[in-house]
Each structure stands twice: as structure tokens, then as C-alpha cells.
Amino acid sequence: MINEKHSSPTSEFELEYWKKNLLIAGVDEAGRGPLAGPVLAAAVILPINCSLPPNINDSKLLSEKKREELFKHIKANAVSIGIGIVENEEIDQINILNATYKAMNLAIADLGILPEIAFIDGNSFKSDGIKYKTIIKGDKRSISIAAASIIAKVKRDEIMTKQIHLECPNYFFDENKGYGTKKHYEAIKKYGICKYHRKTFLKNLHQENPSEFNLF
């Protein structure tokens, strides 16, 4: 059993492959739960037998400042980094689970280097062909996945704050990153939805309160 309050990712999962001089891509996503914006996945290949700062961890457990510091360190030291993005319109079409699989596969394809195996955060995945291993709570257990979680979180936050918020400032995307905060719901109630909202995520809200959330 992992003590999440005191543990941090290690290279335990990586060592089996590193001993054979094989490359591993850690893969994680950001943005499965928000009401707006894309889901973005990152794939990160770390150098064999690399050591990362001891404070690397699941991106959700880090402050924004610490994520930014680690983001720069990972970018400077990684063998390769790949990014995969699936926009909100496609999420509505294929659902968030399939969109997440697609973003992860796009990130792996974007690496430019074929790793021996991909470590996937979670308990399920549909591969486009690469060998993979799913690791539950992998962002708290594997340094490769933790690195990918940081890259994914920082890159998606940049999209939400530097692009989408500037286009649609009424929804406070610079603060909420698309998640369903009180201010976000109040903005939806006042202005309706924008082109970056996931309609399937808001459908139930409309059905339960059609007079307050006349969205469609």
C-alpha cells in the first residue's frame, strides 16, 4: 500500500528496462475533468538511469511555481517530449475516455523516438501499436509518468490562460483552467457557453436546471 502523503515517485518501474539499456516513455494527461478546453497528454522519455529532483511528484500535488521549475528541468534533460491534444469538439464526439486515449497516442507519436515501452498512468489504455504498461496512480509512483504529468499540466494551463482566456475572458479560464468553479458556473449562467465548452459535460446541468442554464 502506498502512503500518498509521504511517498514520491521512484525509478522502481524503470529499472527493469534501464538495466537492458531500453528507453521508456512516461505518459499522462491533463484536463479530463474540466467543463471547457482540450484534454492534453504528454509523453516523456527520460535519460536511462537519470536522476530527477527529489521533489518531483504528481503535478496535482505541486504548487504552480514548483511545477514551472520542474517543467524547465524536465525539458532541459529529457531525451524527447511529445504532446497530444484533443479539442473539446472532438471530446463531445468520441467521449472523454476515447479522447484521452487518442491524446496519449498522439503524444507518443509526437516523440520522434520509438521507446521500448510506454508507462501509462491509470488502469486502462488502447494503444495504436506500442507496447505499454498501465500503472495505477503512476504519477505518484513512476518518475517517468510524474515527469509527463508535469509537462501535461503546465502545457494545458498555458493554453487555457494564454489563448482561451484571452478569447473568452468572461469565464475566468486563467483562474479555473476550465474546471467547474462557482465563478465559472455563474459566468455560464450569465453568458451561456462559449466555443470552448464541452457540451456533453454541461448537458446534465441544462437538463436539471433549464431555466437557469439555457445553454443549447
C-alpha positions, 0 to 999 in steps of 0.5 A: 500500500502506498502512503500518498502523503509521504511517498514520491515517485521512484525509478522502481518501474524503470529499472527493469528496462534501464538495466537492458539499456531500453528507453521508456516513455512516461505518459499522462494527461491533463484536463479530463475533468474540466467543463471547457478546453482540450484534454492534453497528454504528454509523453516523456522519455527520460535519460536511462538511469537519470536522476530527477529532483527529489521533489518531483511528484504528481503535478496535482500535488505541486504548487504552480511555481514548483511545477514551472521549475520542474517543467524547465528541468524536465525539458532541459534533460529529457531525451524527447517530449511529445504532446497530444491534444484533443479539442473539446469538439472532438471530446463531445464526439468520441467521449472523454475516455476515447479522447484521452486515449487518442491524446496519449497516442498522439503524444507518443507519436509526437516523440520522434523516438520509438521507446521500448515501452510506454508507462501509462498512468491509470488502469486502462489504455488502447494503444495504436501499436506500442507496447505499454504498461498501465500503472495505477496512480503512476504519477505518484509512483513512476518518475517517468509518468510524474515527469509527463504529468508535469509537462501535461499540466503546465502545457494545458494551463498555458493554453487555457490562460494564454489563448482561451482566456484571452478569447473568452475572458468572461469565464475566468479560464486563467483562474479555473483552467476550465474546471467547474468553479462557482465563478465559472458556473455563474459566468455560464449562467450569465453568458451561456457557453462559449466555443470552448465548452464541452457540451456533453459535460454541461448537458446534465446541468441544462437538463436539471436546471433549464431555466437557469442554464439555457445553454443549447 
